[in-house]
């Protein structure tokens, strides 16, 4: 499972792992999800560590690496 899929699976299951492990309040995470609060580099690092993914997965969630030609 790729890191992005892992994050989506965790969030889809309603597990509030990011809030529990990161120490970031759920209300702040909700604000980041809705675009009211900027994630920022430091929060991205904290969330990535809690989710055990690279911070780029948090900052660029839709990014897909193409195949080299």
N, CA, C, O and CB atoms as a CASP TS submission, in Angstrom:
PFRMAT TS
TARGET T0000
AUTHOR 0000-0000-0000
METHOD Language model
MODEL 1
PARENT N/A
ATOM      1  N   UNK     1       0.856  -1.182   0.000  1.00  0.00           N
ATOM      2  CA  UNK     1       0.000   0.000   0.000  1.00  0.00           C
ATOM      3  C   UNK     1       0.893   1.233   0.000  1.00  0.00           C
ATOM      4  O   UNK     1       1.812   1.339   0.812  1.00  0.00           O
ATOM      5  CB  UNK     1      -0.969   0.005   1.231  1.00  0.00           C
ATOM      6  N   UNK     2       0.624   2.169  -0.913  1.00  0.00           N
ATOM      7  CA  UNK     2       1.418   3.398  -0.960  1.00  0.00           C
ATOM      8  C   UNK     2       1.088   4.278   0.233  1.00  0.00           C
ATOM      9  O   UNK     2       0.054   4.109   0.881  1.00  0.00           O
ATOM     10  CB  UNK     2       1.169   4.164  -2.276  1.00  0.00           C
ATOM     11  N   UNK     3       1.972   5.210   0.512  1.00  0.00           N
ATOM     12  CA  UNK     3       1.769   6.099   1.663  1.00  0.00           C
ATOM     13  C   UNK     3       0.473   6.880   1.561  1.00  0.00           C
ATOM     14  O   UNK     3      -0.251   7.007   2.548  1.00  0.00           O
ATOM     15  CB  UNK     3       2.932   7.063   1.793  1.00  0.00           C
ATOM     16  N   UNK     4       0.166   7.411   0.366  1.00  0.00           N
ATOM     17  CA  UNK     4      -1.066   8.176   0.192  1.00  0.00           C
ATOM     18  C   UNK     4      -2.299   7.341   0.446  1.00  0.00           C
ATOM     19  O   UNK     4      -3.256   7.811   1.061  1.00  0.00           O
ATOM     20  CB  UNK     4      -1.128   8.754  -1.194  1.00  0.00           C
ATOM     21  N   UNK     5      -2.283   6.099  -0.026  1.00  0.00           N
ATOM     22  CA  UNK     5      -3.418   5.207   0.203  1.00  0.00           C
ATOM     23  C   UNK     5      -3.540   4.872   1.681  1.00  0.00           C
ATOM     24  O   UNK     5      -4.649   4.727   2.196  1.00  0.00           O
ATOM     25  CB  UNK     5      -3.274   3.921  -0.625  1.00  0.00           C
ATOM     26  N   UNK     6      -2.408   4.748   2.369  1.00  0.00           N
ATOM     27  CA  UNK     6      -2.421   4.448   3.802  1.00  0.00           C
ATOM     28  C   UNK     6      -3.090   5.586   4.571  1.00  0.00           C
ATOM     29  O   UNK     6      -3.916   5.346   5.452  1.00  0.00           O
ATOM     30  CB  UNK     6      -0.981   4.215   4.325  1.00  0.00           C
ATOM     31  N   UNK     7      -2.733   6.816   4.234  1.00  0.00           N
ATOM     32  CA  UNK     7      -3.329   7.982   4.905  1.00  0.00           C
ATOM     33  C   UNK     7      -4.829   8.011   4.648  1.00  0.00           C
ATOM     34  O   UNK     7      -5.615   8.197   5.577  1.00  0.00           O
ATOM     35  CB  UNK     7      -2.670   9.304   4.415  1.00  0.00           C
ATOM     36  N   UNK     8      -5.232   7.828   3.388  1.00  0.00           N
ATOM     37  CA  UNK     8      -6.657   7.848   3.048  1.00  0.00           C
ATOM     38  C   UNK     8      -7.410   6.752   3.779  1.00  0.00           C
ATOM     39  O   UNK     8      -8.527   6.978   4.244  1.00  0.00           O
ATOM     40  CB  UNK     8      -6.850   7.695   1.542  1.00  0.00           C
ATOM     41  N   UNK     9      -6.818   5.565   3.888  1.00  0.00           N
ATOM     42  CA  UNK     9      -7.465   4.444   4.573  1.00  0.00           C
ATOM     43  C   UNK     9      -7.655   4.754   6.062  1.00  0.00           C
ATOM     44  O   UNK     9      -8.715   4.485   6.628  1.00  0.00           O
ATOM     45  CB  UNK     9      -6.634   3.155   4.398  1.00  0.00           C
ATOM     46  N   UNK    10      -6.629   5.315   6.685  1.00  0.00           N
ATOM     47  CA  UNK    10      -6.723   5.680   8.107  1.00  0.00           C
ATOM     48  C   UNK    10      -7.832   6.695   8.317  1.00  0.00           C
ATOM     49  O   UNK    10      -8.654   6.551   9.223  1.00  0.00           O
ATOM     50  CB  UNK    10      -5.380   6.246   8.621  1.00  0.00           C
ATOM     51  N   UNK    11      -7.854   7.730   7.471  1.00  0.00           N
ATOM     52  CA  UNK    11      -8.856   8.782   7.638  1.00  0.00           C
ATOM     53  C   UNK    11     -10.248   8.280   7.304  1.00  0.00           C
ATOM     54  O   UNK    11     -11.215   8.673   7.956  1.00  0.00           O
ATOM     55  CB  UNK    11      -8.517   9.983   6.766  1.00  0.00           C
ATOM     56  N   UNK    12     -10.374   7.411   6.294  1.00  0.00           N
ATOM     57  CA  UNK    12     -11.675   6.882   5.889  1.00  0.00           C
ATOM     58  C   UNK    12     -12.298   6.040   7.003  1.00  0.00           C
ATOM     59  O   UNK    12     -13.516   6.042   7.183  1.00  0.00           O
ATOM     60  CB  UNK    12     -11.535   6.046   4.609  1.00  0.00           C
ATOM     61  N   UNK    13     -11.468   5.331   7.738  1.00  0.00           N
ATOM     62  CA  UNK    13     -11.970   4.473   8.805  1.00  0.00           C
ATOM     63  C   UNK    13     -12.378   5.243  10.046  1.00  0.00           C
ATOM     64  O   UNK    13     -12.815   4.650  11.032  1.00  0.00           O
ATOM     65  CB  UNK    13     -10.933   3.460   9.169  1.00  0.00           C
ATOM     66  N   UNK    14     -12.240   6.565  10.005  1.00  0.00           N
ATOM     67  CA  UNK    14     -12.662   7.374  11.147  1.00  0.00           C
ATOM     68  C   UNK    14     -11.706   7.308  12.322  1.00  0.00           C
ATOM     69  O   UNK    14     -12.036   7.750  13.423  1.00  0.00           O
ATOM     70  CB  UNK    14     -14.017   6.944  11.594  1.00  0.00           C
ATOM     71  N   UNK    15     -10.529   6.761  12.095  1.00  0.00           N
ATOM     72  CA  UNK    15      -9.537   6.709  13.159  1.00  0.00           C
ATOM     73  C   UNK    15      -8.899   8.089  13.269  1.00  0.00           C
ATOM     74  O   UNK    15      -8.464   8.656  12.267  1.00  0.00           O
ATOM     75  CB  UNK    15      -8.460   5.603  12.886  1.00  0.00           C
ATOM     76  N   UNK    16      -8.845   8.616  14.450  1.00  0.00           N
ATOM     77  CA  UNK    16      -8.259   9.931  14.636  1.00  0.00           C
ATOM     78  C   UNK    16      -6.819   9.802  15.087  1.00  0.00           C
ATOM     79  O   UNK    16      -6.370  10.476  16.014  1.00  0.00           O
ATOM     80  CB  UNK    16      -9.065  10.746  15.645  1.00  0.00           C
ATOM     81  N   UNK    17      -6.110   8.919  14.408  1.00  0.00           N
ATOM     82  CA  UNK    17      -4.711   8.666  14.712  1.00  0.00           C
ATOM     83  C   UNK    17      -3.887   9.949  14.657  1.00  0.00           C
ATOM     84  O   UNK    17      -3.071  10.177  15.550  1.00  0.00           O
ATOM     85  CB  UNK    17      -4.142   7.638  13.748  1.00  0.00           C
ATOM     86  N   UNK    18      -4.071  10.805  13.630  1.00  0.00           N
ATOM     87  CA  UNK    18      -3.252  12.016  13.603  1.00  0.00           C
ATOM     88  C   UNK    18      -3.395  12.866  14.862  1.00  0.00           C
ATOM     89  O   UNK    18      -2.401  13.369  15.384  1.00  0.00           O
ATOM     90  CB  UNK    18      -3.610  12.842  12.401  1.00  0.00           C
ATOM     91  N   UNK    19      -4.601  13.027  15.345  1.00  0.00           N
ATOM     92  CA  UNK    19      -4.818  13.845  16.542  1.00  0.00           C
ATOM     93  C   UNK    19      -4.212  13.178  17.765  1.00  0.00           C
ATOM     94  O   UNK    19      -3.573  13.846  18.578  1.00  0.00           O
ATOM     95  CB  UNK    19      -6.316  14.093  16.765  1.00  0.00           C
ATOM     96  N   UNK    20      -4.401  11.889  17.906  1.00  0.00           N
ATOM     97  CA  UNK    20      -3.896  11.183  19.084  1.00  0.00           C
ATOM     98  C   UNK    20      -2.378  11.161  19.121  1.00  0.00           C
ATOM     99  O   UNK    20      -1.781  11.453  20.157  1.00  0.00           O
ATOM    100  CB  UNK    20      -4.430   9.763  19.115  1.00  0.00           C
ATOM    101  N   UNK    21      -1.747  10.821  18.011  1.00  0.00           N
ATOM    102  CA  UNK    21      -0.299  10.650  17.994  1.00  0.00           C
ATOM    103  C   UNK    21       0.476  11.948  17.785  1.00  0.00           C
ATOM    104  O   UNK    21       1.628  12.057  18.207  1.00  0.00           O
ATOM    105  CB  UNK    21       0.071   9.684  16.924  1.00  0.00           C
ATOM    106  N   UNK    22      -0.143  12.927  17.142  1.00  0.00           N
ATOM    107  CA  UNK    22       0.576  14.157  16.835  1.00  0.00           C
ATOM    108  C   UNK    22       0.460  15.202  17.925  1.00  0.00           C
ATOM    109  O   UNK    22       1.317  16.077  18.047  1.00  0.00           O
ATOM    110  CB  UNK    22       0.078  14.727  15.551  1.00  0.00           C
ATOM    111  N   UNK    23      -0.595  15.115  18.713  1.00  0.00           N
ATOM    112  CA  UNK    23      -0.827  16.145  19.713  1.00  0.00           C
ATOM    113  C   UNK    23      -1.512  17.378  19.139  1.00  0.00           C
ATOM    114  O   UNK    23      -1.743  18.355  19.850  1.00  0.00           O
ATOM    115  CB  UNK    23       0.475  16.541  20.347  1.00  0.00           C
ATOM    116  N   UNK    24      -1.833  17.328  17.855  1.00  0.00           N
ATOM    117  CA  UNK    24      -2.549  18.436  17.217  1.00  0.00           C
ATOM    118  C   UNK    24      -4.041  18.226  17.474  1.00  0.00           C
ATOM    119  O   UNK    24      -4.563  17.150  17.180  1.00  0.00           O
ATOM    120  CB  UNK    24      -2.237  18.518  15.664  1.00  0.00           C
ATOM    121  N   UNK    25      -4.729  19.215  18.009  1.00  0.00           N
ATOM    122  CA  UNK    25      -6.157  19.051  18.308  1.00  0.00           C
ATOM    123  C   UNK    25      -6.969  18.664  17.066  1.00  0.00           C
ATOM    124  O   UNK    25      -6.680  19.117  15.959  1.00  0.00           O
ATOM    125  CB  UNK    25      -6.716  20.343  18.906  1.00  0.00           C
ATOM    126  N   UNK    26      -7.970  17.835  17.263  1.00  0.00           N
ATOM    127  CA  UNK    26      -8.818  17.406  16.147  1.00  0.00           C
ATOM    128  C   UNK    26      -9.450  18.601  15.443  1.00  0.00           C
ATOM    129  O   UNK    26      -9.628  18.574  14.226  1.00  0.00           O
ATOM    130  CB  UNK    26      -9.910  16.454  16.642  1.00  0.00           C
ATOM    131  N   UNK    27      -9.791  19.645  16.190  1.00  0.00           N
ATOM    132  CA  UNK    27     -10.390  20.837  15.566  1.00  0.00           C
ATOM    133  C   UNK    27      -9.412  21.507  14.608  1.00  0.00           C
ATOM    134  O   UNK    27      -9.825  22.043  13.579  1.00  0.00           O
ATOM    135  CB  UNK    27     -10.837  21.842  16.644  1.00  0.00           C
ATOM    136  N   UNK    28      -8.115  21.483  14.934  1.00  0.00           N
ATOM    137  CA  UNK    28      -7.098  22.051  14.048  1.00  0.00           C
ATOM    138  C   UNK    28      -6.947  21.193  12.801  1.00  0.00           C
ATOM    139  O   UNK    28      -6.829  21.715  11.693  1.00  0.00           O
ATOM    140  CB  UNK    28      -5.747  22.177  14.777  1.00  0.00           C
ATOM    141  N   UNK    29      -6.950  19.871  12.982  1.00  0.00           N
ATOM    142  CA  UNK    29      -6.860  18.962  11.837  1.00  0.00           C
ATOM    143  C   UNK    29      -8.063  19.157  10.929  1.00  0.00           C
ATOM    144  O   UNK    29      -7.919  19.172   9.707  1.00  0.00           O
ATOM    145  CB  UNK    29      -6.769  17.490  12.306  1.00  0.00           C
ATOM    146  N   UNK    30      -9.237  19.305  11.505  1.00  0.00           N
ATOM    147  CA  UNK    30     -10.439  19.557  10.726  1.00  0.00           C
ATOM    148  C   UNK    30     -10.310  20.862   9.939  1.00  0.00           C
ATOM    149  O   UNK    30     -10.707  20.929   8.776  1.00  0.00           O
ATOM    150  CB  UNK    30     -11.667  19.603  11.640  1.00  0.00           C
ATOM    151  N   UNK    31      -9.763  21.885  10.566  1.00  0.00           N
ATOM    152  CA  UNK    31      -9.542  23.161   9.889  1.00  0.00           C
ATOM    153  C   UNK    31      -8.568  23.040   8.729  1.00  0.00           C
ATOM    154  O   UNK    31      -8.738  23.690   7.697  1.00  0.00           O
ATOM    155  CB  UNK    31      -9.033  24.186  10.871  1.00  0.00           C
ATOM    156  N   UNK    32      -7.547  22.208   8.898  1.00  0.00           N
ATOM    157  CA  UNK    32      -6.592  21.980   7.809  1.00  0.00           C
ATOM    158  C   UNK    32      -7.258  21.226   6.665  1.00  0.00           C
ATOM    159  O   UNK    32      -7.021  21.529   5.496  1.00  0.00           O
ATOM    160  CB  UNK    32      -5.363  21.199   8.317  1.00  0.00           C
ATOM    161  N   UNK    33      -8.084  20.253   6.999  1.00  0.00           N
ATOM    162  CA  UNK    33      -8.784  19.479   5.972  1.00  0.00           C
ATOM    163  C   UNK    33      -9.738  20.347   5.161  1.00  0.00           C
ATOM    164  O   UNK    33      -9.899  20.143   3.958  1.00  0.00           O
ATOM    165  CB  UNK    33      -9.553  18.331   6.612  1.00  0.00           C
ATOM    166  N   UNK    34     -10.362  21.307   5.813  1.00  0.00           N
ATOM    167  CA  UNK    34     -11.338  22.153   5.127  1.00  0.00           C
ATOM    168  C   UNK    34     -10.699  23.376   4.466  1.00  0.00           C
ATOM    169  O   UNK    34     -11.371  24.124   3.756  1.00  0.00           O
ATOM    170  CB  UNK    34     -12.401  22.603   6.105  1.00  0.00           C
ATOM    171  N   UNK    35      -9.408  23.577   4.699  1.00  0.00           N
ATOM    172  CA  UNK    35      -8.721  24.708   4.082  1.00  0.00           C
ATOM    173  C   UNK    35      -8.781  25.998   4.874  1.00  0.00           C
ATOM    174  O   UNK    35      -8.294  27.027   4.406  1.00  0.00           O
ATOM    175  CB  UNK    35      -9.284  24.949   2.748  1.00  0.00           C
ATOM    176  N   UNK    36      -9.372  25.970   6.073  1.00  0.00           N
ATOM    177  CA  UNK    36      -9.440  27.188   6.900  1.00  0.00           C
ATOM    178  C   UNK    36      -8.107  27.468   7.591  1.00  0.00           C
ATOM    179  O   UNK    36      -7.799  28.615   7.913  1.00  0.00           O
ATOM    180  CB  UNK    36     -10.554  27.058   7.953  1.00  0.00           C
ATOM    181  N   UNK    37      -7.320  26.415   7.818  1.00  0.00           N
ATOM    182  CA  UNK    37      -6.036  26.541   8.509  1.00  0.00           C
ATOM    183  C   UNK    37      -4.957  25.979   7.593  1.00  0.00           C
ATOM    184  O   UNK    37      -5.103  24.882   7.053  1.00  0.00           O
ATOM    185  CB  UNK    37      -6.049  25.796   9.896  1.00  0.00           C
ATOM    186  N   UNK    38      -3.865  26.737   7.418  1.00  0.00           N
ATOM    187  CA  UNK    38      -2.745  26.249   6.624  1.00  0.00           C
ATOM    188  C   UNK    38      -1.995  25.170   7.394  1.00  0.00           C
ATOM    189  O   UNK    38      -1.777  25.287   8.600  1.00  0.00           O
ATOM    190  CB  UNK    38      -1.795  27.405   6.247  1.00  0.00           C
ATOM    191  N   UNK    39      -1.613  24.142   6.697  1.00  0.00           N
ATOM    192  CA  UNK    39      -0.885  23.048   7.345  1.00  0.00           C
ATOM    193  C   UNK    39       0.482  23.531   7.795  1.00  0.00           C
ATOM    194  O   UNK    39       0.839  23.372   8.962  1.00  0.00           O
ATOM    195  CB  UNK    39      -0.742  21.839   6.394  1.00  0.00           C
ATOM    196  N   UNK    40       1.234  24.105   6.909  1.00  0.00           N
ATOM    197  CA  UNK    40       2.578  24.569   7.246  1.00  0.00           C
ATOM    198  C   UNK    40       3.561  23.412   7.333  1.00  0.00           C
ATOM    199  O   UNK    40       3.174  22.256   7.501  1.00  0.00           O
ATOM    200  CB  UNK    40       2.560  25.334   8.561  1.00  0.00           C
ATOM    201  N   UNK    41       4.821  23.744   7.218  1.00  0.00           N
ATOM    202  CA  UNK    41       5.881  22.734   7.185  1.00  0.00           C
ATOM    203  C   UNK    41       5.970  21.965   8.499  1.00  0.00           C
ATOM    204  O   UNK    41       6.052  20.737   8.491  1.00  0.00           O
ATOM    205  CB  UNK    41       7.221  23.389   6.878  1.00  0.00           C
ATOM    206  N   UNK    42       5.956  22.662   9.607  1.00  0.00           N
ATOM    207  CA  UNK    42       6.128  21.984  10.901  1.00  0.00           C
ATOM    208  C   UNK    42       4.962  21.045  11.211  1.00  0.00           C
ATOM    209  O   UNK    42       5.178  19.932  11.690  1.00  0.00           O
ATOM    210  CB  UNK    42       6.270  23.017  12.022  1.00  0.00           C
ATOM    211  N   UNK    43       3.729  21.483  10.944  1.00  0.00           N
ATOM    212  CA  UNK    43       2.582  20.598  11.174  1.00  0.00           C
ATOM    213  C   UNK    43       2.642  19.402  10.229  1.00  0.00           C
ATOM    214  O   UNK    43       2.301  18.286  10.621  1.00  0.00           O
ATOM    215  CB  UNK    43       1.250  21.365  10.986  1.00  0.00           C
ATOM    216  N   UNK    44       3.073  19.625   8.988  1.00  0.00           N
ATOM    217  CA  UNK    44       3.192  18.514   8.028  1.00  0.00           C
ATOM    218  C   UNK    44       4.187  17.485   8.543  1.00  0.00           C
ATOM    219  O   UNK    44       3.956  16.283   8.415  1.00  0.00           O
ATOM    220  CB  UNK    44       3.631  19.032   6.631  1.00  0.00           C
ATOM    221  N   UNK    45       5.278  17.940   9.117  1.00  0.00           N
ATOM    222  CA  UNK    45       6.281  17.015   9.668  1.00  0.00           C
ATOM    223  C   UNK    45       5.702  16.213  10.835  1.00  0.00           C
ATOM    224  O   UNK    45       5.903  15.002  10.924  1.00  0.00           O
ATOM    225  CB  UNK    45       7.535  17.791  10.131  1.00  0.00           C
ATOM    226  N   UNK    46       4.989  16.892  11.719  1.00  0.00           N
ATOM    227  CA  UNK    46       4.400  16.228  12.892  1.00  0.00           C
ATOM    228  C   UNK    46       3.363  15.195  12.456  1.00  0.00           C
ATOM    229  O   UNK    46       3.356  14.068  12.950  1.00  0.00           O
ATOM    230  CB  UNK    46       3.751  17.268  13.841  1.00  0.00           C
ATOM    231  N   UNK    47       2.492  15.583  11.532  1.00  0.00           N
ATOM    232  CA  UNK    47       1.470  14.654  11.038  1.00  0.00           C
ATOM    233  C   UNK    47       2.096  13.474  10.300  1.00  0.00           C
ATOM    234  O   UNK    47       1.666  12.333  10.468  1.00  0.00           O
ATOM    235  CB  UNK    47       0.491  15.385  10.115  1.00  0.00           C
ATOM    236  N   UNK    48       3.104  13.748   9.491  1.00  0.00           N
ATOM    237  CA  UNK    48       3.774  12.681   8.750  1.00  0.00           C
ATOM    238  C   UNK    48       4.414  11.679   9.696  1.00  0.00           C
ATOM    239  O   UNK    48       4.354  10.471   9.464  1.00  0.00           O
ATOM    240  CB  UNK    48       4.830  13.262   7.811  1.00  0.00           C
ATOM    241  N   UNK    49       5.015  12.171  10.740  1.00  0.00           N
ATOM    242  CA  UNK    49       5.624  11.262  11.724  1.00  0.00           C
ATOM    243  C   UNK    49       4.545  10.409  12.396  1.00  0.00           C
ATOM    244  O   UNK    49       4.735   9.208  12.589  1.00  0.00           O
ATOM    245  CB  UNK    49       6.420  12.063  12.793  1.00  0.00           C
ATOM    246  N   UNK    50       3.424  11.022  12.749  1.00  0.00           N
ATOM    247  CA  UNK    50       2.333  10.288  13.402  1.00  0.00           C
ATOM    248  C   UNK    50       1.757   9.217  12.473  1.00  0.00           C
ATOM    249  O   UNK    50       1.381   8.135  12.925  1.00  0.00           O
ATOM    250  CB  UNK    50       1.219  11.259  13.840  1.00  0.00           C
ATOM    251  N   UNK    51       1.691   9.522  11.172  1.00  0.00           N
ATOM    252  CA  UNK    51       1.123   8.587  10.199  1.00  0.00           C
ATOM    253  C   UNK    51       2.178   7.656   9.592  1.00  0.00           C
ATOM    254  O   UNK    51       1.860   6.747   8.825  1.00  0.00           O
ATOM    255  CB  UNK    51       0.427   9.357   9.092  1.00  0.00           C
ATOM    256  N   UNK    52       3.434   7.905   9.953  1.00  0.00           N
ATOM    257  CA  UNK    52       4.560   7.123   9.426  1.00  0.00           C
ATOM    258  C   UNK    52       4.619   7.167   7.903  1.00  0.00           C
ATOM    259  O   UNK    52       4.730   6.139   7.235  1.00  0.00           O
ATOM    260  CB  UNK    52       4.461   5.675   9.894  1.00  0.00           C
ATOM    261  N   UNK    53       4.541   8.393   7.372  1.00  0.00           N
ATOM    262  CA  UNK    53       4.675   8.637   5.939  1.00  0.00           C
ATOM    263  C   UNK    53       5.647   9.802   5.746  1.00  0.00           C
ATOM    264  O   UNK    53       6.012  10.483   6.704  1.00  0.00           O
ATOM    265  CB  UNK    53       3.279   8.942   5.276  1.00  0.00           C
ATOM    266  N   UNK    54       6.054  10.019   4.515  1.00  0.00           N
ATOM    267  CA  UNK    54       6.917  11.161   4.193  1.00  0.00           C
ATOM    268  C   UNK    54       6.067  12.435   4.243  1.00  0.00           C
ATOM    269  O   UNK    54       4.901  12.402   3.847  1.00  0.00           O
ATOM    270  CB  UNK    54       7.595  10.986   2.776  1.00  0.00           C
ATOM    271  N   UNK    55       6.621  13.555   4.720  1.00  0.00           N
ATOM    272  CA  UNK    55       5.858  14.806   4.775  1.00  0.00           C
ATOM    273  C   UNK    55       5.277  15.247   3.431  1.00  0.00           C
ATOM    274  O   UNK    55       4.262  15.942   3.397  1.00  0.00           O
ATOM    275  CB  UNK    55       6.734  15.895   5.305  1.00  0.00           C
ATOM    276  N   UNK    56       5.900  14.855   2.342  1.00  0.00           N
ATOM    277  CA  UNK    56       5.380  15.222   1.023  1.00  0.00           C
ATOM    278  C   UNK    56       3.982  14.653   0.792  1.00  0.00           C
ATOM    279  O   UNK    56       3.191  15.241   0.055  1.00  0.00           O
ATOM    280  CB  UNK    56       6.328  14.734  -0.072  1.00  0.00           C
ATOM    281  N   UNK    57       3.674  13.527   1.407  1.00  0.00           N
ATOM    282  CA  UNK    57       2.345  12.919   1.281  1.00  0.00           C
ATOM    283  C   UNK    57       1.295  13.848   1.881  1.00  0.00           C
ATOM    284  O   UNK    57       0.169  13.916   1.389  1.00  0.00           O
ATOM    285  CB  UNK    57       2.302  11.531   1.975  1.00  0.00           C
ATOM    286  N   UNK    58       1.658  14.551   2.929  1.00  0.00           N
ATOM    287  CA  UNK    58       0.743  15.480   3.592  1.00  0.00           C
ATOM    288  C   UNK    58       0.619  16.771   2.776  1.00  0.00           C
ATOM    289  O   UNK    58      -0.484  17.281   2.574  1.00  0.00           O
ATOM    290  CB  UNK    58       1.232  15.794   5.031  1.00  0.00           C
ATOM    291  N   UNK    59       1.743  17.287   2.314  1.00  0.00           N
ATOM    292  CA  UNK    59       1.761  18.566   1.613  1.00  0.00           C
ATOM    293  C   UNK    59       1.217  18.458   0.188  1.00  0.00           C
ATOM    294  O   UNK    59       0.552  19.373  -0.298  1.00  0.00           O
ATOM    295  CB  UNK    59       3.172  19.115   1.580  1.00  0.00           C
ATOM    296  N   UNK    60       1.503  17.331  -0.480  1.00  0.00           N
ATOM    297  CA  UNK    60       1.076  17.121  -1.870  1.00  0.00           C
ATOM    298  C   UNK    60       0.272  15.830  -1.979  1.00  0.00           C
ATOM    299  O   UNK    60       0.751  14.868  -2.578  1.00  0.00           O
ATOM    300  CB  UNK    60       2.299  17.076  -2.823  1.00  0.00           C
ATOM    301  N   UNK    61      -0.934  15.780  -1.420  1.00  0.00           N
ATOM    302  CA  UNK    61      -1.678  14.518  -1.352  1.00  0.00           C
ATOM    303  C   UNK    61      -2.085  13.932  -2.690  1.00  0.00           C
ATOM    304  O   UNK    61      -2.233  12.714  -2.791  1.00  0.00           O
ATOM    305  CB  UNK    61      -2.889  14.715  -0.544  1.00  0.00           C
ATOM    306  N   UNK    62      -2.272  14.736  -3.715  1.00  0.00           N
ATOM    307  CA  UNK    62      -2.712  14.219  -5.003  1.00  0.00           C
ATOM    308  C   UNK    62      -1.594  13.952  -5.984  1.00  0.00           C
ATOM    309  O   UNK    62      -1.849  13.536  -7.114  1.00  0.00           O
ATOM    310  CB  UNK    62      -3.661  15.160  -5.609  1.00  0.00           C
ATOM    311  N   UNK    63      -0.361  14.184  -5.573  1.00  0.00           N
ATOM    312  CA  UNK    63       0.772  14.057  -6.467  1.00  0.00           C
ATOM    313  C   UNK    63       1.009  12.598  -6.831  1.00  0.00           C
ATOM    314  O   UNK    63       1.117  11.734  -5.960  1.00  0.00           O
ATOM    315  CB  UNK    63       2.022  14.658  -5.833  1.00  0.00           C
ATOM    316  N   UNK    64       1.088  12.342  -8.122  1.00  0.00           N
ATOM    317  CA  UNK    64       1.385  10.993  -8.615  1.00  0.00           C
ATOM    318  C   UNK    64       2.677  11.062  -9.427  1.00  0.00           C
ATOM    319  O   UNK    64       2.826  11.914 -10.303  1.00  0.00           O
ATOM    320  CB  UNK    64       0.197  10.422  -9.484  1.00  0.00           C
ATOM    321  N   UNK    65       3.576  10.187  -9.138  1.00  0.00           N
ATOM    322  CA  UNK    65       4.830  10.132  -9.874  1.00  0.00           C
ATOM    323  C   UNK    65       4.598   9.355 -11.148  1.00  0.00           C
ATOM    324  O   UNK    65       4.123   8.220 -11.112  1.00  0.00           O
ATOM    325  CB  UNK    65       5.959   9.490  -9.028  1.00  0.00           C
ATOM    326  N   UNK    66       4.931   9.961 -12.278  1.00  0.00           N
ATOM    327  CA  UNK    66       4.763   9.293 -13.572  1.00  0.00           C
ATOM    328  C   UNK    66       5.905   8.321 -13.833  1.00  0.00           C
ATOM    329  O   UNK    66       6.938   8.355 -13.164  1.00  0.00           O
ATOM    330  CB  UNK    66       4.681  10.326 -14.706  1.00  0.00           C
ATOM    331  N   UNK    67       5.703   7.478 -14.792  1.00  0.00           N
ATOM    332  CA  UNK    67       6.750   6.532 -15.176  1.00  0.00           C
ATOM    333  C   UNK    67       7.788   7.247 -16.017  1.00  0.00           C
ATOM    334  O   UNK    67       7.465   8.086 -16.857  1.00  0.00           O
ATOM    335  CB  UNK    67       6.161   5.328 -15.947  1.00  0.00           C
ATOM    336  N   UNK    68       9.035   6.900 -15.775  1.00  0.00           N
ATOM    337  CA  UNK    68      10.109   7.471 -16.582  1.00  0.00           C
ATOM    338  C   UNK    68      10.002   6.931 -18.006  1.00  0.00           C
ATOM    339  O   UNK    68       9.703   5.755 -18.211  1.00  0.00           O
ATOM    340  CB  UNK    68      11.504   7.145 -15.968  1.00  0.00           C
ATOM    341  N   UNK    69      10.248   7.795 -18.982  1.00  0.00           N
ATOM    342  CA  UNK    69      10.161   7.310 -20.360  1.00  0.00           C
ATOM    343  C   UNK    69      11.512   7.217 -21.008  1.00  0.00           C
ATOM    344  O   UNK    69      11.613   6.825 -22.171  1.00  0.00           O
ATOM    345  CB  UNK    69       9.272   8.202 -21.178  1.00  0.00           C
TER
END
